[in-house]
Structure formats: structure tokens, C-alpha cells
Amino acid sequence: MDSKSESRFAEIAVDRLLIESFANEASAYFRGATDEQLEEYYDRYRTRLRWHLSHSLSPRQKDVMRLCLMGKRQREIAEILGIKQQVVSIYKQRAINKLRKLLVR
């Protein structure tokens, strides 16, 4: 093999998952989700999330999550609610774990 043909080949680190997903996408039988299907799925998920946010959490967890979703930092939430920042972290983590258990089935 001369130096010209050797330069055509190079080693590239490629993720195995990428290779496997590429094989699926190249298949004539591959059917990916359309944008409409994905949007419908996300709408159903958002609806479930809203319901659980208002019905499955304790009142204090609701307050903390509402303020988190408004973009407040834990320190600001602690000042608003009159509790310590560590307590805000505990409420937030417990609410997230509860929602994760309810939504991921």
C-alpha cells in the first residue's frame, strides 16, 4: 500500500450507540416519531405533571416547586418562605422524587 492510499483511512472514535441507531435509521422499515406524535406525547406528559404538581405534593412542597418553576434560587425561596436553605433543598428533592415515581412508569 502506498502512502497515497494510506492517507484515505483514519481511525475515528465512534460511539457504539450511534452506529446502532444509524443502522436503524437507514433501514427501510425504520419509523421514527413525527413531530406531531412527539408534541402529543409531550402535551399528555405536561398535563399529567400539572395534575400531580397540584394534587400529589404537600402544601409546602407545592410552594417550593412553584417558586422553583418561577426561576427563584433556593436562597430566595428560603427568604420568601421563612425557612432555611437546606430545608428548601429537602422539600425540593422529595417533591422531585415523588413526581419521578408517579410519572415514570
Rosetta blueprint (number, residue, H / E / L):
1 M L
2 D L
3 S H
4 K H
5 S H
6 E H
7 S L
8 R L
9 F L
10 A L
11 E L
12 I L
13 A L
14 V L
15 D L
16 R H
17 L H
18 L H
19 I H
20 E H
21 S H
22 F H
23 A H
24 N H
25 E H
26 A H
27 S L
28 A L
29 Y L
30 F L
31 R L
32 G L
33 A L
34 T L
35 D H
36 E H
37 Q H
38 L H
39 E H
40 E H
41 Y H
42 Y H
43 D H
44 R H
45 Y H
46 R H
47 T H
48 R H
49 L H
50 R H
51 W H
52 H H
53 L H
54 S H
55 H H
56 S L
57 L L
58 S L
59 P H
60 R H
61 Q H
62 K H
63 D H
64 V H
65 M H
66 R H
67 L H
68 C H
69 L H
70 M L
71 G L
72 K L
73 R L
74 Q H
75 R H
76 E H
77 I H
78 A H
79 E H
80 I H
81 L H
82 G L
83 I L
84 K L
85 Q H
86 Q H
87 V H
88 V H
89 S H
90 I H
91 Y H
92 K H
93 Q H
94 R H
95 A H
96 I H
97 N H
98 K H
99 L H
100 R H
101 K H
102 L H
103 L H
104 V L
105 R L
